[in-house]
Amino acid sequence: MSFVQNFPFFSIILSLVCAVVSFAANARWARRLSIFLLSASVVLQGSLLVYCTVHHVRYSYMMGHYPAPWGNELTAGILESFLAMLFAGVMLLSVLGGMRRILQDVPADKQKLYWVMVDLAHVALVALCYTNDIFTGYVFIEVLTIASCALLSVRRGGRALIASARYMIFALMGSGLFLIGVIFTYSVTGHLLFPQLHTAIADLWASGGHRFSVTMSLGLITAGLAIKSGLFPFHLWMPDTYGQATPASSGILSGVVSKGYIVFLIKVIYQVIGIDVFAASGIQTVLLLFGIGGMIAGSVSAIFARRLTTMIAFSSAAQIGYIYMGLGMGTEAALGAVLFQIVSHALTKPMLFLSGANLMAVSGGHQDFNSLRGAAHRDPAAGCVFTVGALSMVGIPIFAGFIPKLYFAAAAFHMGWRTWAVLLALALSTLLNVLYFLYTTLLLWVPEAGEKRDRRLKWAAVPGLVFAALNIAVGLRSYGLMDLFRQGMDLFCQ
């Protein structure tokens, strides 16, 4: 075994060690350890991505001394390492871009705990990318839930606690459904590792036995992860959660935490259930319909939002809807579009929250649109970053957000009634995105008479500019990234 193949295990252990050391250290050292951890993780996952791409390999890594089906395993390949690298990179840029607000919003005696929770959120996301065991996935889903609630509630003020409680209620509802589904699945198959589960479920479905039990268990697992990731109509926790969190936490929660649940669901669909059983069970069609509902409902809610953070939060519900619509389409082309949508949203949403926070800071801390008029002139760097994010969300060519819409439309053809449903949903959602994102962008750039303009580049704006550059790079180099996804899907869907 190559030394590089140990990197998933090293990443998990390093994250846990950093969390323990950060808890024992002071806030300054905890902050440094977290930044070191996220930076090292980007390097480790990037190195593994290069290795898996060059050798075109996907491998299993045995944890401990007991082989499958009794022991525990990790699996690593092109898609897993790429997504883990993406999550670590987005977390790193989010905490760097929101560092000033972290120091302001989080009480001094809780800042150490904030960085501990960043470490735990990171280890959970990495584990969800690499795990090959459904119960291990549940354990790290709970770790991610607890860390996410802590990242939200650590901010000063009672409203943050209320938002955290609301988020916890929805998260625990999803966790409960997921756990019940895992229990039912284990009771009818006797396995927890993905390959053995896949074989057992395929045999049960082919024999016609326990079809109802299998459908119920898989439906509960899917529903639990859908609730936790904010699929319509379970998206109502988003405005308060993202609006009350400190900007770095909002970027992490919206950019990668919800995607962690979705990535694990993709693994369950393709490596546990199997796409044929998933389609025959009817769950696929349900995801398609609720995904389309989320695209429209999230955009309509964003139009009527009165605060900037509320608008950005509701737009997240719409973008999550795109992902579930793609999963409901059930084709390999749609899966490629889903992966592109995950990348696009992970790069764009933290950029909007970070730049939006800077625009509100130069507008007296106000979030209403009247107070934000002309804010882009008061902070041009934040205004430019927000504009890039808004254009990407709308789907303007050369930006990352255009690419998944294009691939969703291409994947929709030859799907019967689903073709028109998907195309109409894409057209209507894009039109609604234009109404609220371009209106907000134009409002930010409307000059106000006699206002003070600050054209100095602040170091705090650099992570946002990096997000913007990555967004444009993904939009311009989409063919190379899609080719990487196709190589990864060939191994992932075997």
Beta strands, then each sheet from edge to edge (+ up, - down):
strand 1: 59-63
strand 2: 72-76
sheet 1: 1+ 2-
end
